[in-house]
Amino acid sequence: MTKGDIVLVKSRAGDIIPPIHVKLLERIIVEPRKGNKFDWPGYSGWTATPVDEKEIEILRKEWSIPFTKINKDLTFVDDEDILKEKDSGV
């Protein structure tokens, strides 16, 4: 996937929250790190913004997730939470 792609993503909070479409903005990769008490795993994903007003409205009203406007709110999407690209037919 590349910057600007629109993808369907699931919530880290569980499958009960409906998936939404987001636009990928910036790639983030964090390497694993050694800690004092335990080692921190690495992770990778994207900063993203919601792109569908109806999906934002459902999340706000039914789940109290404070998204407000298309292309304004930012969120982090882990690579594992990306379900499919918007018009990929997958």
N, CA and C atoms as a LAMMPS dump frame, in Angstrom:
ITEM: TIMESTEP
0
ITEM: NUMBER OF ATOMS
270
ITEM: BOX BOUNDS ff ff ff
-5.0000000000000000e+02 5.0000000000000000e+02
-5.0000000000000000e+02 5.0000000000000000e+02
-5.0000000000000000e+02 5.0000000000000000e+02
ITEM: ATOMS id mol type element x y z
1 1 1 N 0.826 -1.172 0
2 1 2 C 0 0 0
3 1 3 C 0.879 1.248 0
4 2 1 N 0.305 2.316 -0.485
5 2 2 C 1.074 3.548 -0.576
6 2 3 C 0.281 4.716 -0.006
7 3 1 N 0.997 5.8 0.237
8 3 2 C 0.384 7.031 0.739
9 3 3 C -0.748 7.443 -0.193
10 4 1 N -1.895 7.801 0.394
11 4 2 C -3.043 8.234 -0.387
12 4 3 C -4.052 7.137 -0.683
13 5 1 N -3.688 5.872 -0.463
14 5 2 C -4.628 4.769 -0.677
15 5 3 C -5.776 4.866 0.324
16 6 1 N -6.957 4.473 -0.114
17 6 2 C -8.111 4.379 0.778
18 6 3 C -8.334 2.904 1.063
19 7 1 N -8.366 2.573 2.36
20 7 2 C -8.467 1.176 2.778
21 7 3 C -9.572 1.006 3.816
22 8 1 N -10.059 -0.226 3.949
23 8 2 C -11.03 -0.578 4.969
24 8 3 C -10.257 -1.129 6.156
25 9 1 N -10.528 -0.594 7.355
26 9 2 C -9.793 -1.02 8.55
27 9 3 C -10.746 -1.439 9.655
28 10 1 N -10.288 -2.405 10.454
29 10 2 C -11.071 -2.826 11.619
30 10 3 C -10.534 -2.115 12.847
31 11 1 N -11.324 -2.13 13.904
32 11 2 C -10.945 -1.48 15.144
33 11 3 C -10.112 -2.413 16.018
34 12 1 N -9.119 -1.884 16.692
35 12 2 C -8.338 -2.633 17.675
36 12 3 C -9.187 -2.978 18.89
37 13 1 N -10.286 -2.244 19.084
38 13 2 C -11.134 -2.449 20.253
39 13 3 C -12.033 -3.673 20.125
40 14 1 N -12.099 -4.274 18.943
41 14 2 C -12.892 -5.478 18.785
42 14 3 C -13.756 -5.469 17.548
43 15 1 N -14.237 -6.646 17.184
44 15 2 C -15.017 -6.809 15.957
45 15 3 C -16.429 -6.234 16.06
46 16 1 N -16.89 -5.906 17.254
47 16 2 C -18.221 -5.348 17.43
48 16 3 C -18.31 -3.941 16.826
49 17 1 N -17.197 -3.211 16.82
50 17 2 C -17.163 -1.875 16.22
51 17 3 C -16.997 -2.045 14.718
52 18 1 N -17.848 -1.404 13.919
53 18 2 C -17.807 -1.624 12.467
54 18 3 C -16.53 -1.077 11.83
55 19 1 N -16.066 -1.757 10.777
56 19 2 C -14.892 -1.253 10.045
57 19 3 C -15.229 0.054 9.328
58 20 1 N -14.2 0.858 9.083
59 20 2 C -14.388 2.132 8.377
60 20 3 C -13.332 2.281 7.29
61 21 1 N -13.598 3.193 6.362
62 21 2 C -12.633 3.519 5.315
63 21 3 C -11.787 4.709 5.767
64 22 1 N -10.479 4.598 5.552
65 22 2 C -9.559 5.679 5.884
66 22 3 C -8.599 5.91 4.724
67 23 1 N -8.042 7.108 4.691
68 23 2 C -7.008 7.452 3.719
69 23 3 C -5.669 7.381 4.43
70 24 1 N -4.714 6.63 3.868
71 24 2 C -3.388 6.489 4.468
72 24 3 C -2.57 7.751 4.213
73 25 1 N -1.963 8.29 5.279
74 25 2 C -1.242 9.557 5.162
75 25 3 C 0.274 9.413 5.279
76 26 1 N 0.738 8.715 6.294
77 26 2 C 2.181 8.608 6.524
78 26 3 C 2.523 7.248 7.112
79 27 1 N 3.524 6.615 6.565
80 27 2 C 3.979 5.299 7.022
81 27 3 C 4.812 5.465 8.297
82 28 1 N 4.573 4.589 9.276
83 28 2 C 5.34 4.608 10.525
84 28 3 C 5.86 3.205 10.796
85 29 1 N 7.165 3.107 11.028
86 29 2 C 7.785 1.836 11.38
87 29 3 C 8.623 2.058 12.632
88 30 1 N 8.339 1.278 13.672
89 30 2 C 9.091 1.365 14.924
90 30 3 C 9.785 0.028 15.131
91 31 1 N 11.098 0.064 15.215
92 31 2 C 11.898 -1.149 15.39
93 31 3 C 11.774 -1.666 16.822
94 32 1 N 11.951 -2.974 17.033
95 32 2 C 11.957 -3.506 18.403
96 32 3 C 13.067 -2.852 19.224
97 33 1 N 12.829 -2.708 20.538
98 33 2 C 13.816 -2.065 21.414
99 33 3 C 14.035 -2.896 22.667
100 34 1 N 15.234 -2.827 23.173
101 34 2 C 15.575 -3.504 24.406
102 34 3 C 15.191 -2.597 25.568
103 35 1 N 14.501 -3.157 26.555
104 35 2 C 14.097 -2.383 27.711
105 35 3 C 14.816 -2.839 28.963
106 36 1 N 14.573 -2.156 30.084
107 36 2 C 15.196 -2.518 31.355
108 36 3 C 14.603 -3.801 31.925
109 37 1 N 13.293 -3.923 31.906
110 37 2 C 12.612 -5.084 32.487
111 37 3 C 12.165 -6.084 31.426
112 38 1 N 11.806 -5.606 30.238
113 38 2 C 11.425 -6.486 29.133
114 38 3 C 11.687 -5.765 27.821
115 39 1 N 11.691 -6.527 26.738
116 39 2 C 11.944 -5.96 25.416
117 39 3 C 10.639 -5.493 24.777
118 40 1 N 10.68 -4.344 24.122
119 40 2 C 9.515 -3.78 23.453
120 40 3 C 9.463 -4.291 22.019
121 41 1 N 8.318 -4.851 21.605
122 41 2 C 8.216 -5.319 20.221
123 41 3 C 8.119 -4.138 19.26
124 42 1 N 8.5 -4.352 18.045
125 42 2 C 8.335 -3.328 17.027
126 42 3 C 6.921 -3.373 16.464
127 43 1 N 6.563 -2.352 15.72
128 43 2 C 5.262 -2.337 15.051
129 43 3 C 5.348 -1.455 13.816
130 44 1 N 4.384 -1.613 12.93
131 44 2 C 4.339 -0.777 11.739
132 44 3 C 2.885 -0.494 11.381
133 45 1 N 2.672 0.658 10.775
134 45 2 C 1.33 1.052 10.392
135 45 3 C 1.333 2.411 9.717
136 46 1 N 0.204 3.076 9.796
137 46 2 C 0.006 4.344 9.098
138 46 3 C -0.738 5.346 9.969
139 47 1 N -0.428 6.635 9.81
140 47 2 C -1.369 7.641 10.278
141 47 3 C -2.413 7.716 9.174
142 48 1 N -3.663 7.903 9.568
143 48 2 C -4.751 7.877 8.595
144 48 3 C -5.859 8.819 9.034
145 49 1 N -6.768 9.101 8.109
146 49 2 C -7.917 9.949 8.402
147 49 3 C -9.175 9.311 7.814
148 50 1 N -10.288 9.343 8.553
149 50 2 C -11.538 8.786 8.023
150 50 3 C -11.998 9.55 6.778
151 51 1 N -12.664 8.836 5.851
152 51 2 C -13.083 9.472 4.602
153 51 3 C -14.575 9.367 4.311
154 52 1 N -15.345 8.741 5.178
155 52 2 C -16.775 8.564 4.918
156 52 3 C -17.592 9.182 6.061
157 53 1 N -18.363 10.204 5.731
158 53 2 C -19.142 10.936 6.735
159 53 3 C -20.146 10.038 7.455
160 54 1 N -20.779 9.115 6.749
161 54 2 C -21.757 8.216 7.373
162 54 3 C -21.086 7.302 8.393
163 55 1 N -19.896 6.807 8.074
164 55 2 C -19.157 5.955 9.011
165 55 3 C -18.743 6.74 10.251
166 56 1 N -18.31 7.977 10.062
167 56 2 C -17.938 8.837 11.19
168 56 3 C -19.146 9.062 12.098
169 57 1 N -20.289 9.317 11.491
170 57 2 C -21.519 9.561 12.255
171 57 3 C -21.897 8.34 13.101
172 58 1 N -21.796 7.144 12.538
173 58 2 C -22.11 5.918 13.281
174 58 3 C -21.151 5.744 14.454
175 59 1 N -19.858 5.938 14.217
176 59 2 C -18.877 5.784 15.296
177 59 3 C -19.117 6.796 16.414
178 60 1 N -19.453 8.008 16.032
179 60 2 C -19.675 9.053 17.036
180 60 3 C -20.954 8.801 17.835
181 61 1 N -22.055 8.499 17.155
182 61 2 C -23.341 8.351 17.837
183 61 3 C -23.494 7.026 18.57
184 62 1 N -23.074 5.922 17.957
185 62 2 C -23.307 4.61 18.55
186 62 3 C -22.173 4.133 19.454
187 63 1 N -20.966 4.647 19.232
188 63 2 C -19.81 4.146 19.981
189 63 3 C -19.059 5.224 20.745
190 64 1 N -19.514 6.47 20.677
191 64 2 C -18.878 7.606 21.361
192 64 3 C -17.405 7.768 20.998
193 65 1 N -17.082 7.45 19.755
194 65 2 C -15.723 7.665 19.247
195 65 3 C -15.701 9.076 18.664
196 66 1 N -14.846 9.943 19.17
197 66 2 C -14.958 11.378 18.88
198 66 3 C -14.396 11.854 17.539
199 67 1 N -14.662 11.129 16.452
200 67 2 C -14.323 11.658 15.138
201 67 3 C -15.3 12.779 14.824
202 68 1 N -14.826 13.813 14.12
203 68 2 C -15.689 14.949 13.841
204 68 3 C -15.869 15.234 12.356
205 69 1 N -14.78 15.251 11.59
206 69 2 C -14.885 15.636 10.186
207 69 3 C -13.983 14.792 9.302
208 70 1 N -14.42 14.655 8.06
209 70 2 C -13.624 13.964 7.047
210 70 3 C -12.32 14.735 6.841
211 71 1 N -11.234 14.013 6.701
212 71 2 C -9.906 14.566 6.422
213 71 3 C -9.406 15.538 7.481
214 72 1 N -10.005 15.529 8.683
215 72 2 C -9.517 16.384 9.761
216 72 3 C -8.942 15.549 10.894
217 73 1 N -9.675 14.515 11.306
218 73 2 C -9.242 13.664 12.412
219 73 3 C -8.135 12.726 11.971
220 74 1 N -7.192 12.488 12.879
221 74 2 C -6.105 11.548 12.604
222 74 3 C -6.209 10.354 13.539
223 75 1 N -5.814 9.209 13.042
224 75 2 C -5.778 7.993 13.839
225 75 3 C -4.597 7.162 13.377
226 76 1 N -4.21 6.167 14.185
227 76 2 C -3.152 5.251 13.793
228 76 3 C -3.783 3.93 13.4
229 77 1 N -3.348 3.381 12.274
230 77 2 C -3.841 2.096 11.789
231 77 3 C -2.669 1.13 11.714
232 78 1 N -2.718 0.086 12.522
233 78 2 C -1.696 -0.952 12.49
234 78 3 C -1.865 -1.754 11.205
235 79 1 N -0.745 -2.217 10.612
236 79 2 C -0.81 -3.007 9.375
237 79 3 C -1.757 -4.192 9.503
238 80 1 N -1.805 -4.811 10.669
239 80 2 C -2.644 -5.988 10.886
240 80 3 C -4.137 -5.662 10.851
241 81 1 N -4.494 -4.397 11.005
242 81 2 C -5.906 -4.004 11.045
243 81 3 C -6.457 -3.585 9.688
244 82 1 N -5.622 -3.579 8.663
245 82 2 C -6.088 -3.234 7.317
246 82 3 C -6.732 -4.466 6.711
247 83 1 N -8.012 -4.333 6.371
248 83 2 C -8.755 -5.459 5.818
249 83 3 C -8.616 -5.563 4.305
250 84 1 N -8.762 -4.425 3.598
251 84 2 C -8.596 -4.439 2.143
252 84 3 C -8.542 -3.027 1.601
253 85 1 N -8.004 -2.92 0.378
254 85 2 C -8.017 -1.643 -0.306
255 85 3 C -9.413 -1.396 -0.848
256 86 1 N -9.782 -0.144 -1.03
257 86 2 C -11.159 0.22 -1.361
258 86 3 C -11.669 -0.447 -2.64
259 87 1 N -11.033 -0.386 -3.724
260 87 2 C -11.551 -0.951 -4.953
261 87 3 C -10.738 -2.131 -5.455
262 88 1 N -10.168 -2.893 -4.507
263 88 2 C -9.296 -3.994 -4.904
264 88 3 C -10.057 -5.263 -5.27
265 89 1 N -11.335 -5.369 -4.847
266 89 2 C -12.122 -6.559 -5.147
267 89 3 C -11.767 -7.751 -4.288
268 90 1 N -10.942 -7.546 -3.248
269 90 2 C -10.535 -8.646 -2.376
270 90 3 C -11.659 -8.99 -1.417
